[in-house]
């Protein structure tokens, strides 16, 4: 199953790229579709692309729902 999931931006990289934290794993993604992203922001990630930004409260609530549903182990594959 492919899910769009919230991830925290850990590092901005050259060329519209960033390293994000997904369930304790760092993953490189593209920021080409989202403007004005900073370290510490949360983005929705799907197949290696940030689709939109969201606030920390919404991101944490969504991640808590994923944990309740037993989906946190799939975050490493996102």
Z-matrix of the N, CA and C atoms (Angstrom, degrees):
N
C 1 1.440
C 2 1.525 1 107.93
N 3 1.315 2 116.74 1 134.40
C 4 1.462 3 122.17 2 176.13
C 5 1.517 4 109.28 3 -102.67
N 6 1.318 5 115.86 4 124.65
C 7 1.454 6 121.72 5 179.20
C 8 1.514 7 109.39 6 -121.67
N 9 1.321 8 116.29 7 144.63
C 10 1.458 9 120.82 8 168.40
C 11 1.523 10 105.83 9 -85.29
N 12 1.331 11 116.44 10 124.81
C 13 1.459 12 119.90 11 -171.76
C 14 1.526 13 111.78 12 -129.03
N 15 1.323 14 117.25 13 151.97
C 16 1.461 15 120.26 14 176.69
C 17 1.524 16 111.04 15 -74.63
N 18 1.328 17 115.19 16 141.90
C 19 1.457 18 121.02 17 176.74
C 20 1.523 19 108.33 18 -143.93
N 21 1.327 20 116.02 19 145.98
C 22 1.466 21 121.20 20 178.94
C 23 1.522 22 109.53 21 -91.11
N 24 1.324 23 116.55 22 131.90
C 25 1.461 24 121.74 23 178.51
C 26 1.527 25 108.51 24 -73.13
N 27 1.328 26 115.72 25 118.58
C 28 1.462 27 121.56 26 -178.44
C 29 1.524 28 111.93 27 -96.44
N 30 1.343 29 116.63 28 -28.47
C 31 1.464 30 120.29 29 -176.02
C 32 1.517 31 109.00 30 -159.36
N 33 1.328 32 116.69 31 137.85
C 34 1.461 33 121.44 32 173.12
C 35 1.520 34 107.98 33 -91.57
N 36 1.324 35 116.44 34 135.45
C 37 1.455 36 122.82 35 -178.30
C 38 1.526 37 109.03 36 -116.23
N 39 1.324 38 118.00 37 162.30
C 40 1.464 39 120.22 38 178.52
C 41 1.530 40 111.88 39 -62.12
N 42 1.325 41 115.97 40 152.56
C 43 1.465 42 120.78 41 171.74
C 44 1.506 43 115.17 42 73.43
N 45 1.315 44 119.18 43 45.57
C 46 1.475 45 122.06 44 177.95
C 47 1.523 46 112.85 45 58.63
N 48 1.305 47 116.79 46 37.65
C 49 1.467 48 120.74 47 179.08
C 50 1.527 49 109.24 48 -123.42
N 51 1.314 50 114.60 49 161.83
C 52 1.464 51 120.68 50 177.36
C 53 1.513 52 108.94 51 -151.66
N 54 1.317 53 114.46 52 160.20
C 55 1.458 54 120.92 53 171.39
C 56 1.521 55 105.33 54 -107.55
N 57 1.344 56 116.11 55 126.19
C 58 1.459 57 121.35 56 -179.10
C 59 1.516 58 110.00 57 -117.98
N 60 1.332 59 115.02 58 158.73
C 61 1.459 60 121.19 59 177.65
C 62 1.518 61 108.82 60 -101.66
N 63 1.328 62 115.40 61 121.63
C 64 1.465 63 122.96 62 178.70
C 65 1.517 64 108.22 63 -123.45
N 66 1.299 65 117.27 64 104.20
C 67 1.458 66 120.76 65 178.05
C 68 1.511 67 113.36 66 57.44
N 69 1.336 68 117.33 67 37.18
C 70 1.453 69 121.48 68 179.53
C 71 1.512 70 114.53 69 86.92
N 72 1.322 71 117.45 70 -1.33
C 73 1.457 72 122.65 71 179.68
C 74 1.525 73 108.51 72 -109.91
N 75 1.346 74 116.99 73 136.34
C 76 1.456 75 120.68 74 175.98
C 77 1.520 76 109.48 75 -89.43
N 78 1.335 77 115.70 76 136.46
C 79 1.460 78 121.38 77 -177.14
C 80 1.519 79 108.38 78 -139.22
N 81 1.329 80 117.09 79 138.65
C 82 1.457 81 121.06 80 177.25
C 83 1.527 82 109.62 81 -86.96
N 84 1.338 83 115.49 82 132.69
C 85 1.463 84 121.03 83 -179.23
C 86 1.522 85 109.80 84 -133.30
N 87 1.322 86 115.87 85 168.68
C 88 1.460 87 122.75 86 175.07
C 89 1.526 88 110.17 87 -95.45
N 90 1.333 89 115.79 88 138.25
C 91 1.463 90 122.23 89 174.63
C 92 1.528 91 111.03 90 -106.11
N 93 1.321 92 117.89 91 14.88
C 94 1.464 93 122.11 92 -174.02
C 95 1.526 94 113.24 93 -59.42
N 96 1.326 95 118.30 94 -24.36
C 97 1.465 96 121.36 95 -175.81
C 98 1.524 97 113.62 96 -97.48
N 99 1.340 98 117.68 97 -2.07
C 100 1.469 99 121.31 98 -174.58
C 101 1.529 100 109.15 99 -129.71
N 102 1.332 101 116.50 100 134.85
C 103 1.463 102 121.69 101 179.82
C 104 1.527 103 111.67 102 -95.45
N 105 1.320 104 115.18 103 153.37
C 106 1.462 105 123.76 104 169.99
C 107 1.530 106 114.16 105 52.83
N 108 1.312 107 115.75 106 57.16
C 109 1.466 108 121.53 107 176.72
C 110 1.524 109 108.51 108 -99.18
N 111 1.324 110 116.66 109 136.93
C 112 1.463 111 122.28 110 179.84
C 113 1.527 112 109.60 111 -124.34
N 114 1.328 113 115.60 112 160.72
C 115 1.463 114 120.76 113 174.67
C 116 1.527 115 108.03 114 -57.95
N 117 1.329 116 115.75 115 133.61
C 118 1.461 117 121.81 116 -178.48
C 119 1.515 118 113.50 117 97.52
N 120 1.342 119 117.38 118 -17.99
C 121 1.465 120 120.46 119 176.20
C 122 1.523 121 109.96 120 -68.84
N 123 1.316 122 115.89 121 157.16
C 124 1.461 123 121.83 122 172.98
C 125 1.518 124 108.51 123 -106.63
N 126 1.327 125 115.58 124 137.99
C 127 1.459 126 121.85 125 177.56
C 128 1.521 127 109.05 126 -129.20
N 129 1.320 128 115.69 127 154.45
C 130 1.462 129 121.46 128 172.56
C 131 1.523 130 106.81 129 -88.25
N 132 1.333 131 117.14 130 124.08
C 133 1.461 132 122.49 131 -176.05
C 134 1.522 133 109.97 132 -112.66
N 135 1.334 134 114.69 133 133.87
C 136 1.467 135 120.86 134 174.99
C 137 1.519 136 107.44 135 -143.64
N 138 1.294 137 117.01 136 128.58
C 139 1.468 138 126.52 137 -179.11
C 140 1.530 139 112.77 138 42.31
N 141 1.342 140 115.83 139 45.58
C 142 1.450 141 120.46 140 173.94
C 143 1.516 142 116.40 141 85.21
N 144 1.317 143 117.67 142 4.91
C 145 1.463 144 121.75 143 179.24
C 146 1.520 145 110.60 144 -121.95
N 147 1.329 146 116.27 145 137.60
C 148 1.460 147 120.54 146 169.41
C 149 1.521 148 106.75 147 -77.53
N 150 1.334 149 116.53 148 126.18
C 151 1.464 150 121.06 149 -178.18
C 152 1.519 151 112.31 150 -96.12
N 153 1.333 152 117.01 151 -32.39
C 154 1.465 153 121.34 152 -179.45
C 155 1.519 154 109.03 153 -164.88
N 156 1.335 155 115.31 154 165.13
C 157 1.462 156 121.30 155 174.22
C 158 1.519 157 108.54 156 -95.21
N 159 1.330 158 116.84 157 156.08
C 160 1.453 159 121.14 158 172.67
C 161 1.515 160 108.35 159 -147.62
N 162 1.328 161 116.22 160 160.51
C 163 1.461 162 118.72 161 -177.07
C 164 1.527 163 110.52 162 -78.97
N 165 1.327 164 114.97 163 162.48
C 166 1.462 165 121.54 164 -175.41
C 167 1.522 166 111.96 165 -59.99
N 168 1.318 167 117.40 166 -41.43
C 169 1.466 168 120.83 167 -178.65
C 170 1.527 169 111.25 168 -61.14
N 171 1.323 170 116.39 169 -45.65
C 172 1.466 171 120.02 170 179.47
C 173 1.529 172 111.05 171 -66.29
N 174 1.329 173 116.92 172 -39.80
C 175 1.464 174 120.78 173 178.97
C 176 1.523 175 110.91 174 -62.34
N 177 1.326 176 116.64 175 -46.89
C 178 1.466 177 120.12 176 -179.14
C 179 1.522 178 111.91 177 -65.80
N 180 1.327 179 117.81 178 -36.74
C 181 1.466 180 120.85 179 177.29
C 182 1.527 181 110.47 180 -65.16
N 183 1.320 182 116.75 181 -41.48
C 184 1.465 183 120.85 182 179.23
C 185 1.524 184 110.74 183 -65.56
N 186 1.326 185 117.25 184 -43.82
C 187 1.464 186 120.50 185 178.73
C 188 1.522 187 111.54 186 -64.31
N 189 1.329 188 117.53 187 -34.75
C 190 1.465 189 120.88 188 176.35
C 191 1.525 190 110.65 189 -65.08
N 192 1.327 191 117.07 190 -39.42
C 193 1.471 192 120.41 191 176.59
C 194 1.523 193 111.05 192 -64.54
N 195 1.334 194 116.96 193 -40.60
C 196 1.463 195 120.36 194 176.58
C 197 1.526 196 110.13 195 -59.17
N 198 1.337 197 116.80 196 -43.17
C 199 1.463 198 121.10 197 179.97
C 200 1.520 199 110.80 198 -63.38
N 201 1.337 200 117.85 199 -43.34
C 202 1.466 201 121.65 200 178.69
C 203 1.521 202 111.43 201 -62.32
N 204 1.324 203 116.24 202 -33.69
C 205 1.465 204 120.68 203 -178.93
C 206 1.528 205 112.09 204 -84.76
N 207 1.339 206 117.10 205 -1.41
C 208 1.459 207 120.34 206 179.46
C 209 1.512 208 113.69 207 75.99
N 210 1.323 209 117.48 208 24.58
C 211 1.461 210 121.22 209 -176.33
C 212 1.520 211 113.66 210 -99.59
N 213 1.317 212 118.34 211 2.23
C 214 1.460 213 119.53 212 -175.00
C 215 1.524 214 113.05 213 -66.97
N 216 1.306 215 119.14 214 -28.77
C 217 1.466 216 120.09 215 178.67
C 218 1.517 217 111.29 216 -67.77
N 219 1.338 218 118.09 217 -23.48
C 220 1.461 219 120.98 218 179.48
C 221 1.521 220 112.27 219 -80.96
N 222 1.339 221 118.95 220 -8.45
C 223 1.458 222 121.34 221 -179.10
C 224 1.519 223 111.66 222 -64.54
N 225 1.317 224 117.95 223 -32.44
C 226 1.455 225 121.12 224 -179.55
C 227 1.518 226 111.61 225 -65.01
N 228 1.324 227 118.41 226 -23.54
C 229 1.458 228 122.12 227 -178.50
C 230 1.516 229 112.83 228 -90.56
N 231 1.327 230 117.79 229 -6.84
C 232 1.474 231 121.54 230 -174.77
C 233 1.511 232 112.14 231 -66.66
